[in-house]
Amino acid sequence: MSTSEPRPAAALGFLTVIEHEQHGLLGGYLVLNSTGRPLEFHCTSGVRPNRAQAILFGPTLDAYLYGEQIGQALVNKSTLKPAVICTN
């Protein structure tokens, strides 16, 4: 008889980044179970690119901020790995 651990239920992740005039870019990440109950929530404080980032990343700055700096940080912080992550 094997003593395998129970398989975790499927989870869904929802990731968004909004731009606030005063605070900069704010990210939020919510993980729900299959019945819609929240399992985890993480958010960022305001992120503003500095001048060096604007110069170095140029037209790819938004993709870097949304995807790598904010989105990736939130997903990596989570202890759960959802089957799907939905974003806008």
Buried (B, 14 or more C-beta within 10 A) or exposed (E): EEEEEEEEEEBBBBBBBEEEEEEBBBBBBBBBBEEEEEBBEBEBEEBEBEEEBEEEBEEEBEEBBBBEBBBEBBBEEBEEEBEEBEEE
